[in-house]
Amino acid sequence: MNPRLDQPLRLGTRRSKLAMSQSGHVAEAVRAITGRPVELVEITTFGDVSREHLAQIGGTGVFVTALREALLRGEVDFAVHSLKDLPTARPDDLVIAAMPRREDARDALVARDGLTFEQLPDGARVGTGSPRRMAQLNHYARSLGKRIETVPIRGNVDTRIGFVRDGELDAVVLAAAGLNRIGRSDEATELLSVDHVLPAPGQGALAVECLASDAELIAALGELDDPHTRAAVTAERSLLAALEAGCSAPVGAFADLPPLSAPLERGDPHADGQIVNEMRLRGVVGTLDGSTLVQLSTTGPVPQSYDEAMALGRELADEMLAKGAAGLMGERSL
């Protein structure tokens, strides 16, 4: 008997309710695969303790660095990240061993009185801490012939939804995946179509990371990997990297890649149950007031390798840069 089977695997996670929930799901799956107990190790990150808005502290890596340092110090064996929080640069000593099947990538509106976005009154106050959401929500409102006031907010799900319940805001926008993972999806009054608001690159997906030198653990965690999710989010993150933009830039990206074999999950926004041979990647960059957007798409064969997915993202980024995207990304202040 392998003596390691009795030793618990240590999973590093942020302390938030959402992080603990998604890490708990991964822990259960790893227990089933390895036969080993898995204990959650709670780690406080800079992003958790800073009260600054994410766009002001840079966004990139603020929820990730402490987890990665714990991995490199040997304090945890693997870590679970929200993929949209990961910097696009890959550390040499660490590897993303698995990207489990992606949750709903869309943004969710939680509004007073059960309102949808189109039903919000002119001048409605909508809370979000994301420049990406601000740019697209303001543009969406303009297309409807009205204006909204986007209000920068921070905090956990309870805090954000509390702004609506207390009447401080008319609505807030959150990731649908987060609401789903903590069992609060019924509080969304609308799931915003990707035709109006593209999600953050990698939104709804998780990254399970460990030391690049731990071949045994990499192999075990690899059983959680979903190749379709990996192809889609790799293309999205390649676009982000090629634009030389970080998590706090007003950049949205989404790859339409329906599952090819697994049954569809309820509420899947982009899969129609048909086997597909191509993947469509959409990207957007905009000014915070929504007055200007660069939004383009490209279609190519479903990537069969990391390099192919990266190439699709770079191709679209080059087209966006040629249309003036770089000038729009400079506006990040709130």
Protein Blocks (a to p, Z undefined) as FASTA:
>chain_A
ZZklmpccdddddfbfklmmmmmmmmmmmmmmnopacdddddddfklmpcbdfklnnono
plmmmmmmmmmnopafbdcddfklpcfbdcfkbccfbdcddddfbdcdddehhiafklpc
ghiacddfbfklmmmmmmmmmmnopacdddddeddfklmmmmmmnomambdcddfklmmm
nopmmmpgbdcdfklmccdehihiacddddfklmmlmmmmmmmpcfklmmmmmmmmmmmm
mnopafkbccddddddddfkbccdehiakbghiacfbdcdddddddfklpaccddddddd
ddfbfklmmmmmmmmmmmmmmnopmmmmmpmbZZ
